[in-house]
Amino acid sequence: MSIPLVLKYFPDLTETQKEQFAGLEALYHEWNEKINVISRKDMESLYEKHVLHSLGIAKAMEFAPGTKVLDIGTGGGFPGIPLAILFPESEFTLIDSIGKKITVVQAVAEGVGLTNVTAIHGRAEKVKEKFHFVVSRAVTQMPEFLRWLKGKFEKEQFNTRHNGVLYLKGGDLAEELAGIRCEIISLKNYFEEEFFETKKVVYLSKGNFNS
């Protein structure tokens, strides 16, 4: 199951968005043959384990037009590329320290016609621009991740949530998040597939850590 899985939970996509989501499959298969950014096993469930998982952030919050989002440790473009398709009026900057992964991100974004994605080869700490939100998918432990974010946030706020972090994580987070004020959104409340049973979005307002 590919694009029907996305439509199951996001039925109001435009024709352009449907074409863009559908186009991901061939592009990732093509690039994964050259540069292994997704495990061979996971390629069989690309839309469930990567595309829909990335879109879990959209169940936690819809980005308003003009929102600037930084995706740290994007790998092959997750969660940034699916979110950029879903929110074409927001701006997404996808960064990874591994150059070949950014090559894939640029090719996929171009291949599906995304004009709201900037791909950067580098380290998050070096980025000087400011953003409304930072997203990521389990690149490191939360306390370490938060240290990378100093000075990264815009002051202006116009979304339904305060500027901050939306972080995709799985499993038991009690120890990792001890002492950190946050909201945990369980994706099993939105997606019925077994894969999402333990998957969560962790939201932290920038006011709840030293940002």
One Martini backbone bead per residue (centre of mass of N, CA, C, O) as a GRO file, in nm:
protein
  211
    1MET     BB    1   0.095   0.036   0.024
    2SER     BB    2   0.068   0.381  -0.052
    3ILE     BB    3  -0.109   0.641  -0.122
    4PRO     BB    4  -0.366   0.532   0.026
    5LEU     BB    5  -0.243   0.570   0.310
    6VAL     BB    6  -0.244   0.878   0.304
    7LEU     BB    7  -0.549   0.920   0.227
    8LYS     BB    8  -0.672   0.792   0.480
    9TYR     BB    9  -0.553   1.055   0.666
   10PHE     BB   10  -0.537   1.260   0.391
   11PRO     BB   11  -0.812   1.342   0.196
   12ASP     BB   12  -0.741   1.672   0.115
   13LEU     BB   13  -0.573   1.654  -0.125
   14THR     BB   14  -0.426   1.758  -0.385
   15GLU     BB   15  -0.324   1.673  -0.691
   16THR     BB   16  -0.033   1.755  -0.646
   17GLN     BB   17   0.012   1.600  -0.381
   18LYS     BB   18  -0.049   1.321  -0.490
   19GLU     BB   19   0.180   1.321  -0.698
   20GLN     BB   20   0.411   1.364  -0.497
   21PHE     BB   21   0.369   1.117  -0.321
   22ALA     BB   22   0.379   0.909  -0.555
   23GLY     BB   23   0.678   0.995  -0.653
   24LEU     BB   24   0.858   0.881  -0.419
   25GLU     BB   25   0.898   0.583  -0.482
   26ALA     BB   26   1.081   0.592  -0.737
   27LEU     BB   27   1.300   0.779  -0.620
   28TYR     BB   28   1.388   0.601  -0.378
   29HIS     BB   29   1.459   0.352  -0.537
   30GLU     BB   30   1.673   0.478  -0.717
   31TRP     BB   31   1.859   0.601  -0.488
   32ASN     BB   32   1.896   0.341  -0.311
   33GLU     BB   33   2.080   0.199  -0.519
   34LYS     BB   34   2.316   0.415  -0.482
   35ILE     BB   35   2.207   0.522  -0.187
   36ASN     BB   36   2.182   0.401   0.138
   37VAL     BB   37   1.906   0.549   0.325
   38ILE     BB   38   1.731   0.285   0.317
   39SER     BB   39   1.632   0.007   0.408
   40ARG     BB   40   1.536  -0.256   0.227
   41LYS     BB   41   1.299  -0.335   0.411
   42ASP     BB   42   1.168  -0.042   0.427
   43MET     BB   43   1.095  -0.001   0.125
   44GLU     BB   44   0.831  -0.177   0.144
   45SER     BB   45   0.739   0.059   0.384
   46LEU     BB   46   0.764   0.366   0.313
   47TYR     BB   47   0.476   0.492   0.382
   48GLU     BB   48   0.467   0.401   0.678
   49LYS     BB   49   0.777   0.440   0.806
   50HIS     BB   50   0.810   0.743   0.667
   51VAL     BB   51   0.576   0.914   0.561
   52LEU     BB   52   0.357   0.880   0.785
   53HIS     BB   53   0.541   0.929   1.021
   54SER     BB   54   0.607   1.221   0.946
   55LEU     BB   55   0.290   1.306   0.949
   56GLY     BB   56   0.248   1.299   1.257
   57ILE     BB   57   0.311   1.599   1.304
   58ALA     BB   58   0.034   1.695   1.172
   59LYS     BB   59  -0.135   1.581   1.420
   60ALA     BB   60  -0.008   1.790   1.624
   61MET     BB   61   0.043   2.007   1.373
   62GLU     BB   62  -0.033   2.293   1.184
   63PHE     BB   63   0.118   2.479   0.955
   64ALA     BB   64   0.148   2.792   0.888
   65PRO     BB   65   0.182   3.022   0.684
   66GLY     BB   66   0.535   3.101   0.696
   67THR     BB   67   0.667   2.874   0.821
   68LYS     BB   68   0.975   2.785   0.982
   69VAL     BB   69   1.160   2.477   0.918
   70LEU     BB   70   1.374   2.248   1.095
   71ASP     BB   71   1.560   1.957   0.980
   72ILE     BB   72   1.731   1.735   1.181
   73GLY     BB   73   1.867   1.472   1.051
   74THR     BB   74   1.712   1.383   0.768
   75GLY     BB   75   1.862   1.219   0.570
   76GLY     BB   76   1.636   1.135   0.312
   77GLY     BB   77   1.379   1.340   0.423
   78PHE     BB   78   1.308   1.284   0.741
   79PRO     BB   79   1.019   1.469   0.769
   80GLY     BB   80   1.040   1.707   0.554
   81ILE     BB   81   0.914   1.621   0.277
   82PRO     BB   82   0.623   1.545   0.356
   83LEU     BB   83   0.570   1.824   0.491
   84ALA     BB   84   0.621   1.999   0.236
   85ILE     BB   85   0.381   1.883   0.082
   86LEU     BB   86   0.154   1.950   0.296
   87PHE     BB   87   0.317   2.253   0.336
   88PRO     BB   88   0.362   2.475   0.081
   89GLU     BB   89   0.360   2.758   0.273
   90SER     BB   90   0.615   2.645   0.390
   91GLU     BB   91   0.950   2.638   0.525
   92PHE     BB   92   1.224   2.407   0.448
   93THR     BB   93   1.508   2.290   0.639
   94LEU     BB   94   1.753   2.046   0.545
   95ILE     BB   95   1.978   1.863   0.764
   96ASP     BB   96   2.311   1.708   0.712
   97SER     BB   97   2.635   1.556   0.765
   98ILE     BB   98   2.564   1.381   0.506
   99GLY     BB   99   2.605   1.435   0.177
  100LYS     BB  100   2.453   1.197   0.030
  101LYS     BB  101   2.178   1.259   0.160
  102ILE     BB  102   2.145   1.545   0.037
  103THR     BB  103   2.140   1.451  -0.253
  104VAL     BB  104   1.870   1.306  -0.224
  105VAL     BB  105   1.697   1.538  -0.128
  106GLN     BB  106   1.736   1.717  -0.378
  107ALA     BB  107   1.628   1.512  -0.588
  108VAL     BB  108   1.345   1.468  -0.468
  109ALA     BB  109   1.246   1.758  -0.454
  110GLU     BB  110   1.282   1.804  -0.759
  111GLY     BB  111   1.117   1.555  -0.867
  112VAL     BB  112   0.835   1.678  -0.717
  113GLY     BB  113   0.844   2.007  -0.711
  114LEU     BB  114   0.988   2.151  -0.476
  115THR     BB  115   1.004   2.507  -0.342
  116ASN     BB  116   1.024   2.462   0.005
  117VAL     BB  117   1.332   2.346  -0.018
  118THR     BB  118   1.630   2.325   0.186
  119ALA     BB  119   1.958   2.187   0.144
  120ILE     BB  120   2.203   2.086   0.399
  121HIS     BB  121   2.549   2.048   0.448
  122GLY     BB  122   2.571   1.985   0.800
  123ARG     BB  123   2.551   2.148   1.111
  124ALA     BB  124   2.321   2.271   1.324
  125GLU     BB  125   2.506   2.464   1.498
  126LYS     BB  126   2.585   2.646   1.228
  127VAL     BB  127   2.315   2.763   1.205
  128LYS     BB  128   2.187   3.105   1.181
  129GLU     BB  129   1.912   3.070   1.142
  130LYS     BB  130   1.567   3.116   1.204
  131PHE     BB  131   1.286   2.946   1.371
  132HIS     BB  132   0.979   2.811   1.469
  133PHE     BB  133   1.066   2.506   1.396
  134VAL     BB  134   1.172   2.182   1.512
  135VAL     BB  135   1.256   1.879   1.347
  136SER     BB  136   1.260   1.513   1.415
  137ARG     BB  137   1.415   1.163   1.405
  138ALA     BB  138   1.589   1.022   1.633
  139VAL     BB  139   1.907   1.128   1.649
  140THR     BB  140   1.888   1.173   1.968
  141GLN     BB  141   1.901   1.265   2.268
  142MET     BB  142   1.727   1.519   2.399
  143PRO     BB  143   1.941   1.681   2.561
  144GLU     BB  144   2.137   1.702   2.321
  145PHE     BB  145   1.948   1.830   2.114
  146LEU     BB  146   1.889   2.097   2.274
  147ARG     BB  147   2.187   2.207   2.251
  148TRP     BB  148   2.159   2.273   1.932
  149LEU     BB  149   1.920   2.521   1.970
  150LYS     BB  150   2.067   2.766   2.022
  151GLY     BB  151   1.931   3.044   1.862
  152LYS     BB  152   1.688   2.913   1.653
  153PHE     BB  153   1.449   3.113   1.739
  154GLU     BB  154   1.181   3.279   1.687
  155LYS     BB  155   0.973   3.522   1.824
  156GLU     BB  156   0.757   3.496   1.641
  157GLN     BB  157   0.395   3.415   1.667
  158PHE     BB  158   0.131   3.207   1.460
  159ASN     BB  159   0.063   2.950   1.595
  160THR     BB  160  -0.107   2.716   1.791
  161ARG     BB  161   0.181   2.688   1.877
  162HIS     BB  162   0.456   2.729   2.018
  163ASN     BB  163   0.752   2.759   1.962
  164GLY     BB  164   0.953   2.457   1.865
  165VAL     BB  165   0.937   2.106   1.922
  166LEU     BB  166   0.912   1.817   1.688
  167TYR     BB  167   0.946   1.475   1.799
  168LEU     BB  168   1.030   1.161   1.685
  169LYS     BB  169   0.931   0.877   1.885
  170GLY     BB  170   1.005   0.572   2.071
  171GLY     BB  171   0.884   0.424   2.333
  172ASP     BB  172   1.038   0.473   2.637
  173LEU     BB  173   1.065   0.822   2.774
  174ALA     BB  174   1.104   0.876   3.080
  175GLU     BB  175   1.413   0.905   3.115
  176GLU     BB  176   1.483   1.107   2.883
  177LEU     BB  177   1.241   1.325   2.997
  178ALA     BB  178   1.349   1.394   3.258
  179GLY     BB  179   1.273   1.727   3.348
  180ILE     BB  180   1.097   1.773   3.084
  181ARG     BB  181   0.885   1.993   2.942
  182CYS     BB  182   0.608   1.814   2.790
  183GLU     BB  183   0.440   1.672   2.505
  184ILE     BB  184   0.266   1.360   2.441
  185ILE     BB  185   0.195   1.211   2.123
  186SER     BB  186   0.003   0.947   2.018
  187LEU     BB  187  -0.020   0.776   1.711
  188LYS     BB  188  -0.237   0.554   1.782
  189ASN     BB  189  -0.473   0.781   1.775
  190TYR     BB  190  -0.442   0.804   1.436
  191PHE     BB  191  -0.302   0.521   1.375
  192GLU     BB  192  -0.373   0.168   1.318
  193GLU     BB  193  -0.107   0.070   1.277
  194GLU     BB  194   0.124  -0.118   1.448
  195PHE     BB  195   0.377   0.067   1.417
  196PHE     BB  196   0.225   0.305   1.610
  197GLU     BB  197   0.200   0.202   1.906
  198THR     BB  198   0.501   0.353   2.005
  199LYS     BB  199   0.452   0.622   1.865
  200LYS     BB  200   0.577   0.968   1.888
  201VAL     BB  201   0.516   1.310   1.979
  202VAL     BB  202   0.736   1.564   2.086
  203TYR     BB  203   0.654   1.859   2.269
  204LEU     BB  204   0.840   2.178   2.279
  205SER     BB  205   0.865   2.464   2.412
  206LYS     BB  206   1.104   2.708   2.406
  207GLY     BB  207   1.040   2.791   2.714
  208ASN     BB  208   1.138   2.482   2.831
  209PHE     BB  209   1.422   2.580   2.727
  210ASN     BB  210   1.753   2.670   2.634
  211SER     BB  211   1.701   2.877   2.341
   0.00000   0.00000   0.00000
